[in-house]
Amino acid sequence: MNYKIPIETSARHLHLCREDFETLFGEGKDLTPHKELSQPGQYLAKERLTVIGPKGTFENVGIIGPLRSATQMEISVTDARKLGVPVVIRQSGDIADTPGMTLVGENGSIDVPRGVIVAKRHIHMTPEQAMRMHVKDNEEVFVITKSYHRSLIYANVVVRVDKSFRLAMHVDTDEANAFAGDSEEAYGVILKLFEGDCYNLQM
């Protein structure tokens, strides 16, 4: 049985640590929830920031709450080129040896030495869903998409398993545009190819 996985587009956004947030918005302040997101406990905040890179600037960039232990920006490959930073594809939270950025908020600005990544495409799911789909945490799988006349197959999609997750695949704006995935009906199914193993196209 194939399980339909909703595919959601993750536009450029920031995650902030408390120290950086208070520097940018004021000591003792906290994020103001604006809109709940699909993953339980996560939300888009009312606060916005300007992000400056070596070659370009993005204004009005959204912040995803709650606050984290380290500041991180998730962008697309196109965004990286506009900012003028190297394209570093990582899982969220893996920010060692990544490009930095300058953040400008209502209370000042800071230079962040690292944290700009292109997030690896991934699927959130619960342990029960992983068991039914015969996959495990951090496994890489193929996903075939269903959309308006531009279906395709994605390789190297990371499975992320946690009991708090809601089933959804996250892709960036470049990836969503590639299969016209701007519809609420967009979904994918996991493919078991090459005798059940995920073939690494980067090798």
TIMI-347533 format. One line per 10 residues: number of its first residue (from 1); for each residue x, y, z of N, C-alpha, C, CB. Coordinates in steps of 0.2 Angstrom, whole numbers, plus 5000, padded with zeros to 4 digits. Each point is the difference from the previous one (the first is absolute). Glycine has a CB too. Layout:
NUM	X,Y,Z,X,Y,Z,X,Y,Z,X,Y,Z ~ ... $
REM end
This chain:
1	5004,4994,5000,4996,5006,5000,5004,5006,5000,4991,4994,5006 ~ 5008,5011,4990,5003,5006,4999,4997,5006,5005,5004,4997,4988 ~ 5000,5006,5016,4997,5005,5005,5002,5007,4997,5001,4992,5010 ~ 4993,5012,4989,5001,5006,4997,5003,5005,5005,4990,4998,4993 ~ 5016,5005,5005,5003,5005,5005,4999,5007,4997,5009,4991,5003 ~ 4988,5013,5001,4999,5007,4998,5007,5003,4999,4989,5001,5006 ~ 5011,5003,4989,5007,5004,4998,4999,5007,5001,5003,4992,4992 ~ 5001,5011,5013,4999,5007,5002,5006,5004,4998,4993,4997,5009 ~ 5006,5009,4988,5006,5004,4998,5002,5004,5006,4996,5001,4988 ~ 5011,4999,5013,5003,5003,5006,5004,5006,4997,5001,4990,5007 $
11	4996,5016,4993,5004,5006,4998,5005,5002,5004,4990,5004,4995 ~ 5015,5001,5003,5005,5002,5004,4998,5002,5007,5006,5003,4990 ~ 4997,4995,5015,4998,5002,5007,5006,4999,5005,4989,4997,4998 ~ 5010,5006,5008,5005,5000,5005,4998,4996,5006,5004,5011,4996 ~ 5001,4986,5008,4999,4998,5006,5005,5004,5005,4996,4988,4996 ~ 5002,5014,5009,5005,5004,5004,5001,4997,5007,4996,5010,4994 ~ 5010,4991,5009,5001,4999,5007,4998,5006,5004,5010,4992,4997 ~ 4989,5007,5010,4998,5005,5004,5004,5006,5000,4994,4992,5007 ~ 5013,5007,4994,5005,5006,5000,4999,5004,4994,5008,4993,5007 ~ 4992,5004,4987,5000,5004,4994,4993,5004,4999,5008,4992,4995 $
21	4987,5004,5007,4993,5003,5000,5000,5007,5004,4995,4988,4998 ~ 5007,5011,5008,5000,5006,5005,5005,5006,4998,4997,4992,5009 ~ 5008,5006,4987,5004,5005,4998,4997,5004,4994,5010,4993,5003 ~ 4986,5003,4993,4996,5003,4994,4994,5004,5002,5005,4991,4993 ~ 4992,5006,5013,4993,5003,5001,4999,5003,5007,4996,4992,4992 ~ 5009,5007,5012,5000,5003,5007,5000,4995,5006,4993,5009,4995 ~ 5011,4992,5010,5001,4996,5005,4993,4998,5004,5012,5005,5002 ~ 4987,4989,4999,4994,4998,5004,4994,4998,4995,5004,5007,5010 ~ 4997,4995,4984,4994,4999,4995,5000,4993,4998,5001,5012,4996 ~ 4993,4986,5001,5000,4993,4997,4996,5000,4993,5000,4996,5012 $
31	5000,4999,4985,4997,4999,4993,4992,5001,5001,5009,4993,4996 ~ 4988,5010,5000,4992,5001,5000,4997,4995,4995,5001,5012,5004 ~ 4996,4983,4998,4997,4995,4995,4995,5004,4996,5001,4991,5008 ~ 4999,5007,4985,4996,5004,4995,4995,4994,4997,5009,5010,4998 ~ 4994,4985,5000,4997,4995,4996,5003,4993,5002,4997,5008,4990 ~ 4998,4987,5012,5003,4993,5001,5002,4997,4993,4992,4999,5010 ~ 5013,4997,4991,5002,4996,4994,4998,4993,5001,5010,5007,4998 ~ 4991,4989,4996,4998,4993,5000,5003,4995,5006,4998,5002,4988 ~ 5008,5000,5013,5004,4996,5005,4998,5002,5007,5009,4998,4993 ~ 4988,4998,5012,4998,5002,5006,5005,5004,5004,4993,4990,5000 $
41	5005,5015,5003,5004,5005,5004,5004,5005,4996,5001,4990,5008 ~ 4999,5010,4986,5004,5004,4996,4995,5006,4997,5008,4991,4997 ~ 4994,5015,5002,4996,5005,4998,5004,5006,4997,4992,4998,5009 ~ 5005,5005,4986,5003,5006,4997,4999,5006,5005,4998,4996,4988 ~ 5008,5008,5014,4999,5005,5004,4999,5007,4996,5008,4994,5008 ~ 4989,5011,4996,4999,5006,4997,5006,5004,4999,4989,5000,5006 ~ 5016,4999,4998,5007,5003,4999,5003,4998,4993,5001,5001,5012 ~ 5002,5004,4985,5003,4999,4993,5007,5003,5001,4989,5000,4994 ~ 5016,4998,5001,5007,5002,5000,5002,5001,4993,5002,4994,5010 ~ 5003,5010,4989,5004,5001,4994,5006,4996,5000,4995,5012,4999 $
51	5006,4985,4996,5006,4995,4999,5005,5003,4995,4993,4990,5004 ~ 5013,5011,4998,5005,5003,4995,5006,4995,4999,4997,5012,5004 ~ 5004,4987,4989,5005,4995,4998,5006,5004,4997,4992,4991,4999 ~ 5013,5006,4998,5005,5004,4997,4998,5003,4993,5008,4992,5005 ~ 4987,5006,4992,4997,5002,4994,4993,5003,5000,5008,4992,4994 ~ 4988,5006,5010,4993,5002,5000,4997,5000,5007,5000,4995,4989 ~ 4994,5007,5011,4996,5001,5006,4993,4998,4999,5007,5010,5003 ~ 4990,4986,5003,4993,4999,5000,4997,5003,5006,5003,4989,4995 ~ 4992,5015,5003,4996,5003,5006,4994,4996,5002,5004,5011,4995 ~ 4993,4991,5011,4994,4997,5002,5000,4992,5000,4994,5010,4996 $
61	5012,4988,5007,5000,4992,5000,4997,4998,5006,5011,5000,4994 ~ 4985,4995,5006,4996,4997,5005,5005,4996,5005,4990,4999,4992 ~ 5007,5001,5014,5004,4996,5006,4995,4995,5002,5007,5010,5004 ~ 4996,4984,4996,4996,4994,5003,5001,4999,5007,5000,4995,4988 ~ 4995,5004,5016,5001,4999,5007,4998,4993,5002,4997,5012,5002 ~ 5005,4986,5004,5003,5003,5005,5007,5001,4999,4992,4996,5008 ~ 5011,5008,4997,5008,5002,4999,5004,4993,5001,4998,5012,5005 ~ 5007,4988,4992,5005,4994,5000,5006,5001,5003,4995,4997,4990 ~ 5009,4998,5010,5007,5001,5004,5005,5003,4995,4998,4990,5007 ~ 5001,5011,4987,5004,5003,4995,4997,5003,4995,5008,4992,5002 $
71	4994,5014,4995,4997,5004,4995,5002,4996,4993,5000,5011,5007 ~ 4995,4989,4989,5000,4997,4993,4996,5003,4995,5003,4989,5006 ~ 4999,5011,4988,4995,5002,4995,5000,4995,4994,5003,5012,5002 ~ 4991,4986,4996,4999,4995,4995,4997,5004,4994,4997,4991,5009 ~ 5007,5007,4985,4999,5004,4994,5000,4995,4994,5005,5011,5005 ~ 4993,4991,4989,5001,4996,4994,5007,5001,4997,4987,5001,4998 ~ 5014,4995,4997,5006,5001,4996,5000,5007,4997,5001,4988,4998 ~ 4993,5014,4999,5000,5007,4997,5001,5005,5005,4992,4995,4992 ~ 5005,5004,5014,5001,5005,5005,5008,5001,5002,4988,4998,5005 ~ 5015,4996,4995,5007,5001,5002,5004,5004,4995,4999,4988,5005 $
81	4999,5011,4988,5004,5003,4995,4998,5008,5001,5000,4990,4992 ~ 4994,5012,5009,4999,5007,5001,5003,5003,5006,4989,4997,4995 ~ 5012,4999,5011,5004,5003,5005,5007,5000,4999,4991,4995,5007 ~ 5011,5000,4989,5008,5000,4998,5003,4996,5005,4999,5011,4996 ~ 4998,4983,5007,5003,4996,5004,5001,4993,4997,4995,5006,5010 ~ 5009,4990,4992,5001,4993,4997,4994,4996,5002,5012,5000,5001 ~ 4986,4995,4994,4994,4996,5001,5003,4994,5004,4994,5003,4989 ~ 5003,4996,5017,5002,4995,5005,4993,4996,5002,5010,5007,5004 ~ 4989,4987,4994,4994,4996,5001,5001,4996,5006,4997,5000,4987 ~ 4999,5001,5018,5000,4997,5006,4994,4998,5003,5011,5006,5002 $
91	4988,4990,5003,4994,4999,5004,5000,5006,5005,5001,4987,4999 ~ 4993,5015,5003,4999,5005,5004,5004,4999,5007,4989,5002,4995 ~ 5014,5003,5007,5004,4999,5006,5008,4998,4999,4989,4997,5006 ~ 5012,5001,4988,5007,4998,4999,5004,5006,4997,4997,4988,4998 ~ 5005,5017,5006,5003,5006,4997,5007,5001,5000,4989,5005,5003 ~ 5015,4990,4999,5007,5001,5001,5003,5001,4993,5000,4993,5010 ~ 5005,5012,4989,5003,5002,4994,4995,5002,4995,5009,4992,5003 ~ 4986,5012,4999,4995,5003,4995,5001,5007,4999,4992,4991,5003 ~ 5006,5012,4992,5000,5008,4999,4997,5004,5006,5001,4998,4987 ~ 5001,5008,5014,4997,5004,5004,4995,5005,4997,5010,4998,5008 $
101	4988,5007,4996,4996,5005,4997,4999,5006,5005,4993,4992,4994 ~ 5005,5014,5004,4998,5005,5005,4993,5001,5001,5010,5006,4996 ~ 4987,4994,5010,4993,5001,5001,4999,5007,5003,4999,4988,5002 ~ 4996,5015,4995,4998,5007,5003,4993,5000,5002,5007,5005,4992 ~ 4992,4997,5015,4993,5000,5003,4999,5007,5002,5001,4988,5004 ~ 4993,5012,5000,4998,5007,5002,5004,5003,5005,4989,4997,4997 ~ 5015,4999,5007,5004,5002,5005,5008,5000,4999,4991,4996,5007 ~ 5011,5003,4986,5007,5000,4998,5001,4994,4995,5003,5005,5012 ~ 5004,4994,4988,5002,4995,4995,5005,4995,5003,4997,5008,4990 ~ 5004,4986,5007,5006,4996,5002,5002,4996,4994,4995,4999,5012 $
111	5012,4999,4989,5003,4996,4995,5000,4993,5003,5007,5009,4995 ~ 4990,4986,5001,4999,4993,5002,5005,4997,4996,4988,5000,5003 ~ 5017,4996,5000,5006,4997,4996,4998,4994,4996,5007,5005,5009 ~ 4988,4992,4993,4998,4994,4997,4992,4999,5000,5012,4995,5003 ~ 4986,5000,4993,4993,4998,5001,4995,5001,4994,5002,5004,5011 ~ 5001,4998,4983,4996,5000,4994,5001,4994,4996,5002,5012,4999 ~ 4992,4984,5000,5000,4994,4997,4994,4999,4995,5005,4995,5010 ~ 4996,5001,4985,4995,4998,4996,4997,4993,5003,5005,5006,4989 ~ 4989,4994,5014,4998,4994,5004,4999,4994,4995,4995,5007,5009 ~ 5008,4987,4993,4998,4994,4996,4993,4999,5000,5011,4995,5003 $
121	4986,5003,4992,4993,4998,4999,4999,4994,5005,4999,5004,4988 ~ 4995,4996,5016,4999,4995,5005,4993,4999,5001,5010,5004,5005 ~ 4988,4991,4999,4993,4998,5001,5000,4999,5008,4998,4994,4989 ~ 4997,5010,5014,4999,4999,5007,4994,4994,5000,5003,5013,5003 ~ 4998,4983,5002,4995,4995,5001,5001,4997,5008,5000,4997,4987 ~ 4995,4999,5015,5000,4997,5007,5003,4993,4999,4990,5007,5003 ~ 5012,4991,5003,5003,4993,5000,4995,4995,4997,5007,5002,5010 ~ 4987,4998,4991,4995,4996,4997,4999,5000,4993,4994,5001,5010 ~ 5006,5005,4987,5000,5001,4993,5007,4998,4997,4993,5010,5001 ~ 5012,4991,5002,5007,4997,4997,4999,4992,5000,5007,5010,5005 $
131	4990,4987,5000,5000,4993,5000,4995,4997,4994,5002,5000,5013 ~ 4993,5004,4986,4995,4998,4995,5003,5001,4993,4991,5003,5007 ~ 5014,5002,4992,5003,5001,4994,5007,4997,4999,4994,5011,5000 ~ 5008,4985,5005,5006,4996,5000,5006,5004,4999,4993,4991,4996 ~ 5007,5015,5008,5006,5004,5000,5002,5002,5007,4996,5005,4989 ~ 5010,4998,5012,5003,5001,5006,5002,5007,5000,5003,4988,5002 ~ 4999,5015,5004,5002,5007,5001,5007,5000,4997,4994,5001,5011 ~ 5007,5005,4985,5006,5002,4996,5001,4996,4994,5005,5003,5011 ~ 4990,4992,4987,5001,4996,4994,4998,5005,4994,4997,4989,5006 ~ 5007,5010,4989,4998,5004,4994,4996,4996,4995,5011,5007,5002 $
141	4984,4996,4995,4995,4996,4996,4999,5004,4993,4995,4995,5011 ~ 5002,5002,4985,4997,5003,4994,4993,5002,5001,5008,4994,4993 ~ 4990,5012,5004,4993,5002,5001,4998,5002,4993,5001,5004,5012 ~ 4993,4993,4985,4997,5003,4994,4995,5004,5002,5003,4990,4994 ~ 4996,5016,5002,4995,5005,5002,4994,5000,4995,5010,5007,5004 ~ 4985,4995,4998,4994,5001,4996,4998,5007,5000,4996,4988,5003 ~ 5004,5015,4991,4998,5007,5000,4997,5002,4993,5009,5003,5009 ~ 4991,5003,4989,4997,5002,4994,5005,4999,4994,4992,5008,5006 ~ 5008,4986,4991,5003,4999,4993,5008,5000,5001,4990,5005,4994 ~ 5013,4996,5012,5007,5000,5001,5002,4995,5006,5000,5012,4996 $
151	4997,4983,5004,5003,4995,5005,5007,4998,4999,4988,4996,5001 ~ 5015,5002,5004,5007,4998,5000,5002,4996,5006,5003,5010,4993 ~ 5003,4987,5006,5003,4996,5006,5005,5003,5003,4997,4990,4994 ~ 5003,5011,5013,5005,5003,5004,5004,4994,5003,4993,5011,5002 ~ 5014,4990,4998,5004,4995,5003,5003,5003,5007,5003,4995,4989 ~ 5000,5001,5015,5003,5003,5006,4996,5004,5004,5010,5000,4994 ~ 4983,4998,5007,4996,5003,5005,5001,4997,5007,4991,5002,4990 ~ 5010,5002,5015,5002,4997,5006,4994,4999,5004,5011,5006,5000 ~ 4988,4988,5003,4994,4999,5005,5002,5002,5007,4997,4990,4993 ~ 4999,5014,5010,5001,5002,5007,4994,4998,5004,5007,5010,4996 $
161	4994,4986,5009,4995,4997,5004,5000,5002,5007,5001,4990,4993 ~ 4993,5012,5009,4999,5002,5007,4993,5000,5002,5010,5008,4999 ~ 4988,4990,5007,4993,4999,5002,4996,5007,4999,5004,4990,5008 ~ 5000,5015,4993,4996,5007,4999,4999,5002,4993,5005,5003,5011 ~ 4998,4994,4984,4999,5002,4993,4993,4999,4997,5012,4998,4999 ~ 4987,5006,4996,4994,4999,4996,5002,4999,4993,4993,5007,5007 ~ 5004,4988,4990,5003,4997,4993,5000,5006,4995,4995,4989,5003 ~ 5011,5012,4995,5000,5006,4994,5007,4999,4998,4992,5008,5005 ~ 5009,4993,4988,5007,5001,4997,5001,5007,4999,4999,4989,4994 ~ 5007,5014,5007,5002,5007,5000,5005,5001,4994,4997,5002,5012 $
171	5001,5002,4983,5005,5002,4995,5001,5007,5000,4997,4990,4993 ~ 5008,5013,5004,5001,5007,5000,4997,5003,4993,5010,4999,5007 ~ 4990,5007,4992,4996,5003,4995,5003,4998,4993,4997,5010,5007 ~ 5009,4989,4992,5003,4997,4994,4997,4994,4998,5010,5006,5002 ~ 4990,4989,5003,4997,4993,4999,4993,5000,4999,5009,4996,5007 ~ 4987,5009,4996,4993,5000,4999,4998,5002,4993,4999,5002,5013 ~ 5005,5003,4985,4999,5003,4993,5001,4995,4995,5003,5011,5004 ~ 5002,4984,4997,5002,4995,4995,4994,4996,4999,5012,5000,5004 ~ 4984,4998,5000,4994,4996,4999,4993,5004,5001,5007,4990,5004 ~ 4994,5016,4995,4994,5004,5001,4996,4999,5006,4999,5000,4987 $
181	5004,4999,5018,4997,4998,5007,4997,5005,5004,5009,4991,5000 ~ 4988,5014,4997,4997,5005,5004,4993,4999,5001,5007,5008,4995 ~ 4990,4986,5004,4993,4998,5002,5000,4997,5007,4998,4999,4987 ~ 4996,5002,5016,4999,4997,5006,4999,4992,4999,4995,5010,5005 ~ 5004,4988,4989,4999,4993,4998,5007,4996,4999,4989,5003,4995 ~ 5016,5001,5005,5007,4997,4998,5001,4994,5006,5004,5011,4994 ~ 4998,4984,5003,5002,4994,5005,5005,4996,4996,4989,5000,5006 ~ 5015,4995,4998,5004,4996,4997,4999,4993,5004,5008,5009,4997 ~ 4995,4986,5000,5001,4993,5003,5007,4998,5000,4988,4997,4996 ~ 5014,4999,5009,5007,4997,5000,5000,4994,4995,5001,5004,5012 $
191	5005,4996,4984,5001,4995,4996,5006,4996,5002,4996,5007,4991 ~ 5003,4986,5009,5006,4996,5002,5003,4997,4993,4994,4997,5011 ~ 5012,5006,4987,5003,4998,4994,5007,4997,5002,4995,5010,4994 ~ 5008,4987,5001,5006,4997,5001,5000,4995,5005,5006,5010,4996 ~ 4990,4985,5004,4999,4995,5005,4999,5003,5007,5007,4992,4993 ~ 4989,5013,5007,4998,5003,5007,5005,5005,5003,4995,4990,5002 ~ 5011,5011,4994,5005,5005,5003,4999,5006,4996,5008,4991,5003 ~ 4994,5015,5000,5000,5006,4997,5007,5001,4997,4992,5005,5008 ~ 5008,4996,4985,5006,5001,4996,5002,5007,5001,4997,4991,4992 ~ 5009,5010,5010,5003,5007,5001,5003,5003,4994,5003,4996,5011 $
201	4993,5008,4986,5001,5003,4994,5006,5005,5000,4988,4999,4997 ~ 5015,5002,5009,5006,5005,5001,5006,4996,4999,4993,5007,5007 ~ 5007,4986,4993,5006,4996,5000,5003,5000,4993,4996,4993,5010 $
REM end
